[in-house]
Amino acid sequence: MTVRDAAMTGNAMLRDAMQAIAEDIDAAFDILLTVPDDPRRRLFEAMRHAAMGGGKRLRPLLVRATGKLFSLDREQMIRVGLAVECIHVYSLVHDDLPAMDDDDLRHGKPTVHLAFDEATAILAGDGLHDLAFEILADERTHPDPFVRCELLRLMARASGPHGMAGGQMMDIAAETAAFDLSTVTRLQQLKTGAIIGFCVEAAAVMGRLPPEGRTGLHGYARDIGLAFQIADDLLDVEGDAGLAGKALGKDAAAGKQTFVSLLGVEQARRQARMLVDQAKAHLRGYDARADLLRAIADYVIERDR
């Protein structure tokens, strides 16, 4: 098989996997967020508005792709992916609020605080955050309570002050401080990379891979997390707002330092490519079961949204 044939095969595999996980996650959200016939109705409608019918579902896909290495149960992987997506969507709902980024569009539709109101948006984000932990604690996610406890611990760390929330605080501080490259890297490792790391490690925990055997997977997650953010920074400068489904150019307008502002467009693009190559090198000990992870690594810097 030529390199071109291999790339085409990888693209088709990734396209099919992305479509399948999007359908699975939307179907799961449809059940999880069934609208009750009581005064909570507006809250559930807002949560559905935020969670369904949009997004790349990259994080649940990472759970599934890593789960392939350990032949994990499909339904259990969907549940962990659903929990991750609850955390991701909650963070977007809160990030879009006037007190944060004050965005009008998300996935091509009005942000929750505009489609509903600010109070409902805050509660919708809170509700999605809490549902994530409810899902992970459920024995349907994994029969072993020790595995479930470890998943809960890892999610709490990845989404809290030592992960995503801490990175978001640094992002707010970036509007009034001049960050150097190492600080921007640390910011993005927390804000974006910590949850991506959880997706990979969660599957390893469920597959009972001991901590000392996870080094390569940690390296893969770290590198694609940074590559993903560099690609986001490039799209913020060069992308199409119509394809992105959100406003672009906001980091520059806010005076934030990014990988692109610090490195320049071409050096940032080279750095992203190097990180993807490095990420795939971390998987050299795995066979064809890791091909979807390799395809995801390429996708994070080739996407247009």
C-alpha positions in Angstrom: 0.0 0.0 0.0 1.4 3.4 -1.0 1.5 6.4 1.5 -1.4 8.0 -0.5 -3.5 4.8 -0.3 -2.8 4.5 3.5 -3.8 8.2 4.0 -7.1 7.6 2.1 -7.8 4.5 4.1 -7.1 6.4 7.3 -9.4 9.3 6.2 -12.2 6.9 5.5 -11.8 5.1 8.8 -11.7 8.4 10.7 -14.8 9.7 8.8 -16.8 6.6 9.6 -15.7 6.6 13.2 -16.6 10.3 13.7 -20.0 9.8 12.2 -20.6 6.7 14.4 -19.5 8.4 17.6 -21.6 11.5 16.8 -24.7 9.4 16.3 -24.0 7.4 19.5 -23.4 10.6 21.6 -26.5 12.4 20.3 -28.6 9.3 20.9 -27.2 9.1 24.5 -27.9 12.8 25.1 -31.4 12.4 23.8 -32.1 9.8 26.5 -30.1 11.5 29.2 -31.7 14.9 28.6 -35.3 13.8 28.2 -37.4 17.0 28.9 -39.5 16.6 32.0 -43.1 17.9 32.2 -42.4 20.2 35.1 -40.8 23.6 35.8 -37.3 22.2 35.0 -38.4 22.0 31.3 -36.5 25.2 30.3 -33.3 23.9 31.9 -33.4 20.6 30.0 -34.2 22.4 26.8 -31.1 24.6 27.3 -28.9 21.6 28.0 -30.2 19.9 24.8 -29.5 23.1 22.8 -25.9 23.1 24.0 -25.2 19.4 23.9 -26.9 18.0 20.8 -26.4 18.4 17.0 -23.0 20.0 17.0 -19.3 19.6 17.8 -16.6 17.3 16.5 -17.1 14.8 19.4 -13.3 14.4 19.3 -13.1 13.6 23.0 -15.5 10.7 23.0 -13.8 9.5 19.8 -10.5 9.5 21.7 -12.0 7.3 24.4 -13.3 4.9 21.8 -10.0 4.9 19.8 -7.9 4.2 22.9 -10.5 1.6 24.1 -9.7 -0.4 20.9 -6.3 -1.1 22.2 -7.9 -3.0 25.1 -11.0 -4.4 23.4 -13.2 -2.5 25.8 -17.0 -2.9 25.8 -18.6 -0.5 23.4 -21.4 0.7 25.7 -19.0 1.4 28.5 -16.8 3.4 26.1 -19.9 5.4 25.0 -20.8 6.2 28.6 -17.3 7.5 29.4 -17.3 9.4 26.2 -20.7 10.9 27.1 -19.3 12.0 30.5 -16.4 13.7 28.8 -18.7 15.4 26.4 -20.8 16.7 29.3 -17.7 18.3 30.8 -16.6 19.7 27.5 -20.1 21.2 26.7 -20.5 22.6 30.1 -17.1 24.4 29.7 -18.3 25.9 26.4 -21.6 27.1 27.8 -19.8 28.9 30.6 -16.9 30.1 28.4 -19.5 31.8 26.1 -21.0 33.8 28.9 -20.7 37.6 28.9 -18.4 37.4 32.0 -16.0 35.2 30.0 -15.6 35.4 26.2 -19.1 36.9 25.5 -19.7 34.9 22.3 -22.8 34.9 20.2 -22.3 31.7 18.2 -21.4 28.2 19.0 -21.6 25.4 16.4 -23.4 27.8 14.1 -26.3 28.5 16.4 -26.9 31.1 19.2 -25.0 30.5 22.4 -27.1 29.3 25.3 -27.3 32.6 27.2 -28.7 34.3 24.0 -31.0 31.4 23.1 -32.3 31.4 26.7 -30.8 33.7 29.3 -27.7 34.0 31.4 -29.2 32.3 34.5 -30.4 29.4 32.5 -27.0 29.1 30.8 -25.2 29.0 34.1 -27.6 26.3 35.4 -27.3 24.3 32.1 -23.5 24.3 32.4 -23.8 23.3 36.1 -26.2 20.5 35.2 -24.0 19.1 32.5 -20.9 19.2 34.8 -22.8 17.2 37.5 -24.2 14.7 35.1 -20.7 13.7 34.0 -19.8 12.5 37.5 -23.2 10.8 37.8 -22.5 8.8 34.6 -19.0 7.8 35.8 -20.2 6.7 39.2 -22.9 4.4 37.7 -22.1 0.7 37.7 -23.2 0.5 34.0 -20.0 2.5 33.2 -17.8 -0.2 34.8 -18.7 -3.1 37.2 -15.6 -2.5 39.4 -16.1 0.2 42.0 -12.3 0.8 42.2 -12.2 1.5 38.4 -15.2 3.9 38.8 -13.5 5.7 41.7 -10.3 6.1 39.6 -12.3 7.5 36.7 -14.0 10.0 39.0 -10.7 11.1 40.5 -9.1 11.5 37.1 -12.0 13.5 35.8 -12.1 15.8 38.8 -8.5 16.6 38.4 -8.6 17.1 34.7 -11.6 19.4 34.9 -10.8 21.3 38.1 -8.2 23.9 39.2 -5.3 21.5 38.3 -6.7 21.1 34.8 -9.3 22.9 32.7 -10.6 25.4 35.2 -7.1 26.4 36.1 -6.2 26.8 32.5 -9.3 29.0 32.0 -8.2 31.2 34.9 -4.8 31.6 33.2 -6.6 32.4 29.9 -8.5 35.2 31.6 -5.2 36.5 33.1 -3.7 36.4 29.6 -5.8 39.4 28.7 -3.9 41.7 31.0 -0.5 39.9 31.2 2.3 39.3 28.6 2.7 35.5 28.6 5.9 33.9 27.2 5.9 30.6 25.2 6.3 28.4 28.2 3.4 30.0 30.1 1.1 29.8 27.0 2.1 26.1 26.7 1.3 25.5 30.4 -2.1 27.3 30.0 -3.1 25.1 27.0 -1.9 21.9 28.7 -4.4 22.7 31.5 -7.2 24.3 29.5 -7.3 21.9 26.6 -4.8 19.1 27.2 -6.0 17.9 30.6 -9.3 16.7 29.3 -7.7 15.1 26.2 -5.4 13.3 28.6 -8.3 12.0 30.6 -9.9 10.5 27.5 -6.8 8.4 26.8 -6.1 7.5 30.4 -9.7 6.6 31.1 -9.6 3.8 28.5 -6.2 2.6 29.9 -7.7 2.5 33.4 -10.7 0.5 32.2 -8.3 -1.8 30.3 -6.4 -2.3 33.6 -3.1 -1.1 32.1 -0.9 -0.3 35.1 0.4 3.3 35.5 3.9 2.4 34.5 2.6 1.1 31.2 0.8 4.3 30.3 3.9 6.5 29.4 3.4 6.2 25.7 -0.3 7.1 25.9 0.4 10.0 28.1 2.9 11.3 25.6 0.5 10.8 22.7 -2.2 12.8 24.6 0.1 15.6 25.6 1.4 16.1 22.0 -2.0 16.0 20.3 -3.4 18.3 22.9 -0.8 20.9 22.1 -1.1 20.3 18.4 -4.9 20.7 18.6 -4.5 24.1 20.3 -1.9 25.3 17.8 -4.3 24.3 15.0 -7.1 26.3 16.8 -4.8 29.3 17.0 -4.1 29.0 13.3 -7.8 28.7 12.5 -8.4 31.8 14.7 -6.1 33.7 12.4 -6.7 32.0 9.0 -10.0 30.1 9.4 -13.5 30.6 7.9 -16.0 31.7 10.6 -18.8 30.1 8.6 -17.1 26.7 8.7 -16.0 27.2 12.3 -19.5 28.1 13.4 -18.1 30.7 15.8 -16.4 34.1 15.8 -12.7 34.1 15.0 -9.9 36.6 15.7 -11.0 37.2 19.3 -7.7 36.3 20.9 -5.8 39.0 18.9 -8.6 41.5 19.7 -8.3 40.7 23.4 -4.5 41.1 23.3 -3.8 37.5 24.3 -0.5 35.8 23.4 -1.0 32.6 21.4 1.3 30.0 19.8 0.8 31.9 16.5 1.5 35.4 17.9 4.6 34.1 19.6 5.9 31.8 16.9 4.5 33.2 13.7 2.2 31.3 11.3 4.8 29.1 9.6 6.7 28.2 12.7 3.5 27.4 14.5 2.4 25.1 11.6 5.8 23.3 11.7 5.6 22.9 15.4 2.1 21.4 15.1 3.3 18.9 12.5 6.3 17.9 14.6 4.0 17.3 17.6 1.7 15.1 15.5 4.6 13.1 14.3 5.9 12.8 17.8 2.5 11.7 19.1 2.3 8.9 16.5 5.8 7.8 17.5 4.5 7.2 21.0 2.2 4.6 19.6 5.0 2.6 17.9 4.5 -0.3 20.4 0.9 -0.8 19.3 -0.3 -2.6 16.2 -3.1 -1.7 13.8 -5.5 -1.3 16.7 -3.9 2.1 17.2 -4.6 3.2 13.6 -7.6 5.3 14.6 -5.5 7.1 17.2 -2.9 7.8 14.4 -5.7 9.1 12.1 -7.0 11.4 14.9 -3.5 12.8 15.4 -3.3 13.8 11.7 -6.9 15.2 11.8 -6.2 17.6 14.7 -4.0 19.8 12.4 -5.7 19.1 9.1 -9.3 20.1 10.2 -10.9 23.3 8.9 -13.1 23.9 12.0 
